[in-house]
Amino acid sequence: MEDPIKRHPTRTEQLDILASLVAEHVKDGESALDLGFGVGYVAHLILAKKPNLSIVGVDRKTESLDEARANFTGADIACVEGDLESLSDVALPADSFKAIYSVLTFHDLPDAAKRAVIGWSADHLAAGGFFLLYDRLRMTDAPLFPLQQGVWERIEREYGAGMRTAPDFDSYIADLGDANRPASLDEYRAWFTDVGLAFQPLHIHGNVALMAGARN
Ligand SMILES: C[S@@+](CC[C@H](N)C(=O)[O-])C[C@H]1O[C@@H](n2cnc3c(N)ncnc32)[C@H](O)[C@@H]1O
Protein backbone atom coordinates (compact mmCIF):
# COMPACT_ATOMS: atom_id res chain seq x y z
CA MET A 1 0.00 0.00 0.00
CA GLU A 2 1.42 3.39 -0.97
CA ASP A 3 1.67 6.07 1.70
CA PRO A 4 -1.19 8.52 0.98
CA ILE A 5 0.65 11.33 2.76
CA LYS A 6 3.48 13.06 0.97
CA ARG A 7 5.74 15.86 2.25
CA HIS A 8 6.52 13.92 5.43
CA PRO A 9 9.73 12.04 4.61
CA THR A 10 10.59 11.36 8.28
CA ARG A 11 7.24 9.61 8.74
CA THR A 12 8.53 6.30 7.36
CA GLU A 13 10.95 5.79 10.23
CA GLN A 14 8.69 7.31 12.88
CA LEU A 15 5.69 5.22 11.84
CA ASP A 16 7.84 2.12 11.79
CA ILE A 17 8.59 2.81 15.47
CA LEU A 18 4.88 3.33 16.23
CA ALA A 19 3.86 0.21 14.31
CA SER A 20 6.57 -1.87 16.02
CA LEU A 21 5.42 -0.76 19.48
CA VAL A 22 1.77 -1.53 18.75
CA ALA A 23 2.59 -4.90 17.17
CA GLU A 24 4.86 -5.85 20.06
CA HIS A 25 2.63 -4.83 22.96
CA VAL A 26 -0.91 -5.58 21.77
CA LYS A 27 -1.37 -9.29 22.43
CA ASP A 28 -3.81 -11.77 20.95
CA GLY A 29 -7.32 -11.03 22.20
CA GLU A 30 -6.48 -7.34 22.78
CA SER A 31 -7.13 -4.52 20.34
CA ALA A 32 -5.83 -1.15 19.18
CA LEU A 33 -7.78 2.00 18.34
CA ASP A 34 -6.69 4.32 15.51
CA LEU A 35 -8.08 7.87 15.80
CA GLY A 36 -8.04 9.51 12.36
CA PHE A 37 -7.83 6.24 10.43
CA GLY A 38 -7.91 7.66 6.89
CA VAL A 39 -7.54 4.82 4.40
CA GLY A 40 -5.76 2.73 7.02
CA TYR A 41 -2.12 3.22 6.08
CA VAL A 42 -0.91 3.00 9.69
CA ALA A 43 -2.99 -0.15 10.26
CA HIS A 44 -1.38 -1.58 7.11
CA LEU A 45 2.08 -1.01 8.64
CA ILE A 46 1.02 -2.65 11.91
CA LEU A 47 -0.59 -5.63 10.19
CA ALA A 48 2.59 -6.16 8.17
CA LYS A 49 4.26 -6.86 11.54
CA LYS A 50 1.36 -8.70 13.19
CA PRO A 51 -1.30 -9.81 10.69
CA ASN A 52 -3.88 -11.05 13.21
CA LEU A 53 -3.98 -7.89 15.32
CA SER A 54 -7.43 -6.42 15.92
CA ILE A 55 -7.74 -2.71 15.05
CA VAL A 56 -10.68 -0.29 15.30
CA GLY A 57 -10.36 2.81 13.13
CA VAL A 58 -12.37 6.02 13.53
CA ASP A 59 -12.60 8.71 10.88
CA ARG A 60 -15.23 11.21 9.80
CA LYS A 61 -14.67 10.70 6.06
CA THR A 62 -17.00 8.12 4.53
CA GLU A 63 -14.94 7.77 1.33
CA SER A 64 -11.71 7.07 3.23
CA LEU A 65 -13.40 4.40 5.33
CA ASP A 66 -14.95 2.80 2.23
CA GLU A 67 -11.48 2.64 0.66
CA ALA A 68 -10.08 1.18 3.90
CA ARG A 69 -12.77 -1.52 4.03
CA ALA A 70 -11.81 -2.52 0.48
CA ASN A 71 -8.11 -2.54 1.45
CA PHE A 72 -8.50 -4.84 4.43
CA THR A 73 -10.64 -7.77 3.38
CA GLY A 74 -9.86 -10.68 5.68
CA ALA A 75 -8.17 -8.58 8.39
CA ASP A 76 -9.66 -7.94 11.84
CA ILE A 77 -10.39 -4.27 11.17
CA ALA A 78 -13.54 -2.37 12.19
CA CYS A 79 -13.99 0.99 10.45
CA VAL A 80 -16.25 3.35 12.39
CA GLU A 81 -17.48 6.65 11.04
CA GLY A 82 -17.39 9.36 13.69
CA ASP A 83 -16.15 12.78 14.69
CA LEU A 84 -13.24 12.99 17.10
CA GLU A 85 -14.68 16.29 18.30
CA SER A 86 -17.50 14.27 19.88
CA LEU A 87 -15.71 11.00 20.48
CA SER A 88 -17.89 10.07 23.48
CA ASP A 89 -20.87 9.85 21.10
CA VAL A 90 -19.14 7.42 18.73
CA ALA A 91 -20.30 3.82 19.15
CA LEU A 92 -17.23 1.57 19.26
CA PRO A 93 -17.11 -2.22 19.36
CA ALA A 94 -15.03 -2.21 22.57
CA ASP A 95 -14.79 -0.06 25.68
CA SER A 96 -11.05 -0.26 26.27
CA PHE A 97 -7.96 -0.73 24.12
CA LYS A 98 -4.41 -1.84 24.81
CA ALA A 99 -3.10 0.82 22.44
CA ILE A 100 -4.77 4.00 21.26
CA TYR A 101 -2.91 5.99 18.64
CA SER A 102 -3.47 8.97 16.38
CA VAL A 103 -1.32 9.91 13.39
CA LEU A 104 -1.17 13.34 11.74
CA THR A 105 -4.71 14.12 12.81
CA PHE A 106 -4.46 16.24 15.97
CA HIS A 107 -3.40 19.35 14.00
CA ASP A 108 -6.91 19.25 12.47
CA LEU A 109 -8.57 19.51 15.90
CA PRO A 110 -9.23 22.62 17.99
CA ASP A 111 -7.22 22.63 21.22
CA ALA A 112 -10.29 21.85 23.35
CA ALA A 113 -10.91 18.75 21.23
CA LYS A 114 -7.24 17.71 21.43
CA ARG A 115 -7.51 17.83 25.23
CA ALA A 116 -10.83 16.00 25.21
CA VAL A 117 -9.48 13.20 22.99
CA ILE A 118 -6.42 12.79 25.24
CA GLY A 119 -8.74 12.63 28.27
CA TRP A 120 -11.08 10.18 26.55
CA SER A 121 -8.10 8.02 25.61
CA ALA A 122 -6.79 8.02 29.19
CA ASP A 123 -10.21 6.75 30.29
CA HIS A 124 -10.34 3.99 27.65
CA LEU A 125 -6.90 2.42 27.99
CA ALA A 126 -6.89 -1.19 29.10
CA ALA A 127 -4.63 -2.14 32.02
CA GLY A 128 -1.02 -1.62 30.95
CA GLY A 129 -2.21 0.22 27.85
CA PHE A 130 -0.59 3.20 26.16
CA PHE A 131 -1.53 6.19 24.01
CA LEU A 132 0.68 7.17 21.07
CA LEU A 133 0.35 10.53 19.38
CA TYR A 134 2.23 11.41 16.23
CA ASP A 135 1.94 14.90 14.80
CA ARG A 136 3.67 18.12 13.92
CA LEU A 137 4.55 20.33 16.88
CA ARG A 138 3.82 24.04 17.01
CA MET A 139 6.91 26.23 16.85
CA THR A 140 6.64 29.15 19.22
CA ASP A 141 9.90 31.08 19.10
CA ALA A 142 11.07 33.18 16.15
CA PRO A 143 14.79 33.13 17.12
CA LEU A 144 14.83 29.33 16.80
CA PHE A 145 13.07 29.23 13.44
CA PRO A 146 16.30 29.39 11.35
CA LEU A 147 17.52 26.26 13.15
CA GLN A 148 14.28 24.47 12.28
CA GLN A 149 14.77 25.56 8.67
CA GLY A 150 18.23 23.99 8.79
CA VAL A 151 16.64 20.70 9.84
CA TRP A 152 14.11 20.92 6.99
CA GLU A 153 16.91 21.61 4.51
CA ARG A 154 18.87 18.62 5.78
CA ILE A 155 15.78 16.39 5.53
CA GLU A 156 15.35 17.45 1.91
CA ARG A 157 19.00 16.67 1.14
CA GLU A 158 19.01 13.32 2.94
CA TYR A 159 15.56 12.01 1.98
CA GLY A 160 15.26 13.62 -1.47
CA ALA A 161 11.84 14.99 -0.51
CA GLY A 162 10.79 18.09 1.37
CA MET A 163 8.60 18.79 4.39
CA ARG A 164 5.81 21.31 4.74
CA THR A 165 7.96 24.39 5.38
CA ALA A 166 7.73 28.17 5.60
CA PRO A 167 10.22 30.78 4.39
CA ASP A 168 10.20 32.67 7.72
CA PHE A 169 8.54 32.66 11.13
CA ASP A 170 5.87 35.24 10.24
CA SER A 171 4.79 33.14 7.23
CA TYR A 172 4.73 30.07 9.46
CA ILE A 173 2.40 31.82 11.91
CA ALA A 174 0.23 33.17 9.07
CA ASP A 175 -0.17 29.61 7.72
CA LEU A 176 -1.69 28.40 10.99
CA GLY A 177 -5.46 28.10 10.89
CA ASP A 178 -8.38 25.73 11.25
CA ALA A 179 -6.78 22.99 9.12
CA ASN A 180 -3.30 23.47 10.57
CA ARG A 181 -3.19 24.05 14.30
CA PRO A 182 -0.48 21.90 15.84
CA ALA A 183 0.07 22.14 19.59
CA SER A 184 3.44 22.65 21.23
CA LEU A 185 5.34 19.97 23.11
CA ASP A 186 4.71 21.90 26.37
CA GLU A 187 0.96 21.93 25.72
CA TYR A 188 0.95 18.20 25.08
CA ARG A 189 2.94 17.51 28.23
CA ALA A 190 0.43 19.55 30.26
CA TRP A 191 -2.62 17.95 28.62
CA PHE A 192 -1.31 14.42 29.17
CA THR A 193 -0.36 14.98 32.80
CA ASP A 194 -3.65 16.84 33.52
CA VAL A 195 -5.53 13.58 32.81
CA GLY A 196 -3.13 11.37 34.77
CA LEU A 197 -0.96 10.15 31.91
CA ALA A 198 2.80 10.00 32.25
CA PHE A 199 4.23 11.76 29.19
CA GLN A 200 7.26 10.79 27.11
CA PRO A 201 8.36 12.11 23.70
CA LEU A 202 9.71 8.92 22.08
CA HIS A 203 11.09 10.30 18.84
CA ILE A 204 11.32 13.86 17.55
CA HIS A 205 12.70 14.77 14.15
CA GLY A 206 12.57 18.51 13.60
CA ASN A 207 9.02 19.61 14.31
CA VAL A 208 7.41 16.15 14.06
CA ALA A 209 7.03 14.07 17.20
CA LEU A 210 5.96 10.63 18.34
CA MET A 211 4.73 11.05 21.93
CA ALA A 212 3.59 8.42 24.40
CA GLY A 213 1.30 8.44 27.41
CA ALA A 214 0.45 5.76 29.96
CA ARG A 215 -1.21 5.68 33.34
CA ASN A 216 1.24 5.96 36.22
C1 LIG B 1 -3.75 13.60 7.37
S1 LIG B 1 -4.94 12.34 7.53
C2 LIG B 1 -4.03 11.05 8.34
C3 LIG B 1 -4.62 9.70 8.10
C4 LIG B 1 -3.83 8.54 8.71
N1 LIG B 1 -3.77 8.65 10.15
C5 LIG B 1 -2.45 8.45 8.12
O1 LIG B 1 -1.51 8.90 8.78
O2 LIG B 1 -2.30 7.95 7.00
C6 LIG B 1 -5.96 12.95 8.85
C7 LIG B 1 -7.21 12.12 9.01
O3 LIG B 1 -7.91 12.58 10.17
C8 LIG B 1 -9.29 12.62 9.86
N2 LIG B 1 -9.91 13.63 10.75
C9 LIG B 1 -9.58 14.92 10.89
N3 LIG B 1 -10.38 15.52 11.79
C10 LIG B 1 -11.24 14.56 12.21
C11 LIG B 1 -12.31 14.55 13.13
N4 LIG B 1 -12.68 15.66 13.80
N5 LIG B 1 -12.97 13.39 13.35
C12 LIG B 1 -12.62 12.25 12.68
N6 LIG B 1 -11.62 12.22 11.78
C13 LIG B 1 -10.93 13.35 11.56
C14 LIG B 1 -9.34 13.03 8.40
O4 LIG B 1 -10.59 12.67 7.82
C15 LIG B 1 -8.17 12.25 7.83
O5 LIG B 1 -8.55 10.96 7.40
PDBQT file of the ligand as one rigid body, heavy atoms in Angstrom, charges set to zero:
ROOT
HETATM    1  C1  LIG A 301      -3.752  13.605   7.374  1.00  0.00    +0.000 C 
HETATM    2  S1  LIG A 301      -4.941  12.343   7.530  1.00  0.00    +0.000 S 
HETATM    3  C2  LIG A 301      -4.028  11.049   8.345  1.00  0.00    +0.000 C 
HETATM    4  C3  LIG A 301      -4.623   9.698   8.102  1.00  0.00    +0.000 C 
HETATM    5  C4  LIG A 301      -3.834   8.543   8.709  1.00  0.00    +0.000 C 
HETATM    6  N1  LIG A 301      -3.772   8.650  10.148  1.00  0.00    +0.000 N 
HETATM    7  C5  LIG A 301      -2.451   8.452   8.117  1.00  0.00    +0.000 C 
HETATM    8  O1  LIG A 301      -1.506   8.901   8.776  1.00  0.00    +0.000 OA
HETATM    9  O2  LIG A 301      -2.301   7.946   6.998  1.00  0.00    +0.000 OA
HETATM   10  C6  LIG A 301      -5.964  12.946   8.846  1.00  0.00    +0.000 C 
HETATM   11  C7  LIG A 301      -7.209  12.122   9.013  1.00  0.00    +0.000 C 
HETATM   12  O3  LIG A 301      -7.914  12.577  10.166  1.00  0.00    +0.000 OA
HETATM   13  C8  LIG A 301      -9.290  12.625   9.859  1.00  0.00    +0.000 C 
HETATM   14  N2  LIG A 301      -9.905  13.628  10.750  1.00  0.00    +0.000 N 
HETATM   15  C9  LIG A 301      -9.582  14.921  10.894  1.00  0.00    +0.000 A 
HETATM   16  N3  LIG A 301     -10.376  15.518  11.787  1.00  0.00    +0.000 NA
HETATM   17  C10 LIG A 301     -11.237  14.560  12.213  1.00  0.00    +0.000 A 
HETATM   18  C11 LIG A 301     -12.306  14.550  13.131  1.00  0.00    +0.000 A 
HETATM   19  N4  LIG A 301     -12.683  15.657  13.797  1.00  0.00    +0.000 N 
HETATM   20  N5  LIG A 301     -12.966  13.392  13.347  1.00  0.00    +0.000 NA
HETATM   21  C12 LIG A 301     -12.620  12.252  12.675  1.00  0.00    +0.000 A 
HETATM   22  N6  LIG A 301     -11.615  12.216  11.785  1.00  0.00    +0.000 NA
HETATM   23  C13 LIG A 301     -10.933  13.349  11.555  1.00  0.00    +0.000 A 
HETATM   24  C14 LIG A 301      -9.345  13.027   8.399  1.00  0.00    +0.000 C 
HETATM   25  O4  LIG A 301     -10.594  12.674   7.820  1.00  0.00    +0.000 OA
HETATM   26  C15 LIG A 301      -8.169  12.250   7.831  1.00  0.00    +0.000 C 
HETATM   27  O5  LIG A 301      -8.547  10.963   7.400  1.00  0.00    +0.000 OA
ENDROOT
TORSDOF 0
